[in-house]
């Protein structure tokens, strides 16, 4: 890349990075207007201020033209890894991402990172350079408007539940985990945490709905406000753990649950609903787009290969 | 499952699968006509598919809709420990009327592969089909290697200051020092595992290559110093450029490297021109090369020399 100079990203690059991020985000919003406008400076600073964050800025003739940084972390699931957040990269020429990541990843690798992640706008021009860095799709983020009328399905009742329904919630959560552990997802099967579900169902900020027929559970939907992030509207509700039991598929319970949740969210003042799914989950990756959810970001993943 | 019946691949599926494969190759040749026309014929496609199906440990899946075979996938392990506990879907190993069907096929086929302990999966997929590549990306596969193809240029390019000639046995020490690619690719962003072979083994391999009358190892000198090398041989020497990826009348630029300190001085260009000249002199019509997609230098250099990507090797590790 002629006349490009790469330097470690530092605090004095934040203003320039904000300009780059603002431009990139507006391009993304042109493709997906439901995304929220960004306070780019605040977003870059929030991402940059996380512990163990490091990266690279690209300068052309002394002017910043692209940047990329990641936070390094350790987790039981992923080991030592480096994660590029949504606000962790931007720049005019998508190909520069490859140079930036190449330069930044040297340090991450030396410090033991062996898995790499990036949250990338789901437009082809932004995904392409990452795919040519060996990254593959892992999780899809998506959004839709909450404009939907509840669909009534004969025999299916939807109610809001809580802690008394913990056994049902755990059962459906286990089924989600089992589905994702099977081919082609092969996600590690993690036992459902009763404590996590207690906290979820007790939380007044969480809305948990169950679909039932003759008092028997068919599926559930879990909703709460998401953490702030680039592009996530302030008036969005996050559709989290949501599924129908295998034996209930085809009965319309999923549509009933979703439309009930959408109508509830609209009534509560949420203009949009956000969700995500594992792209390798064939059911989910087909179901949610068919229910009107449009792609926003993709979490990409790379584990450098053997050969 | 979208009206699909998914079944394990069996002998009875070969004929219909071959038809599907031939049509896939035909679509690919509409974009990349340098690939062999032979495999547009179901009989030739069937021969390649049958070879993949009869490989040791092969297994796979078919998708049937309304009694018609609409997709298939066949994979088998390669024996080299280089690939780990693996399965390869070779160039003849999959085709589908709709790209999304590939995800259902993999779901069934991979179940057995993983049960057998084979957790590194590789696919050779047409690079000319964006929807197919997208489907594989949404199965968690990343790009690993690009296969490039172009016509051998009919006219020589510009000669610079770099001198390129055939290697002779006295060059072996210089050539050992130019065995740089493995080490380069062990760094970022490739991060490829690399073990340099013992020097005596490397020496013997180089001398054997120099002595091969069917191939060439070119060496480049700048100001009297050996600064780069490249190899060229009949494409039959390459297992990667095999099957549906193997064009007729072709040679392969198998290896090229220049010293880091001379990059930008024309050594890579000179070596490439030297390879093209060798290919012209021997009547080769087509030349192929391959590169790690994550090798920034190579993945930019070869397309800039005119190579078009024909296939991609994709990879997913479940460890």
Interface residues (C-beta under 8 A of the other chain):
Chain A: X98 X99 X101 X102 X103 X105 X106 X109 X131 X132 X133 X134 X135 X136 X137 X138 X182 X183 X184 X186 X279 X280 X282 X285 X286 X301 X302 X303 X304 X305 X306 X307
Chain B: X2 X82 X83 X84 X103 X104 X106 X107 X108 X110 X111 X114 X120 X133 X137 X138 X139 X140 X141 X142 X143 X144 X187 X188 X189 X190 X191 X192 X193 X293 X294 X296 X299 X315 X316 X317 X318 X319
